[in-house]
Amino acid sequence: MNQLGLSPMNCISAATLNGAKALKLDQITGSIEVGKMADLLIVEKNPLENLEALASPTMVFKEGWQVPHLMPKGETEKRCLRFVGRPMS
């Protein structure tokens, strides 16, 4: 989509919030908000400057849990991070 003239922000919105809206899932996913499912890519570089930054995530969270294959070797046994859209008790 970026090659078709959309800005990086519009491309990210099309893939996240607008996609969730099209599927009528925007109440539970598609943006980072309290109470929504946390599917996140953590990247080192700014994807608004270059969308290719999204191809090399340093961490991935799926439904709030860190995806183990992107954790440093040996870390999967020690910890499993949980990202939630609310304070943890």
HELIX and SHEET records of a PDB file:
HELIX    1   1 ASN A    2  LEU A    4  5                                   3    
HELIX    2   2 PRO A    8  ALA A   15  1                                   8    
HELIX    3   3 LEU A   17  ALA A   22  1                                   6    
HELIX    4   4 LEU A   51  ALA A   55  5                                   5    
HELIX    5   5 PRO A   68  LEU A   70  5                                   3    
HELIX    6   6 GLU A   75  LYS A   78  1                                   4    
SHEET    1   A 3 LEU A  40  ILE A  42  0                                        
SHEET    2   A 3 MET A  59  LYS A  62 -1                                        
SHEET    3   A 3 TRP A  65  GLN A  66 -1                                        
END                                                                             
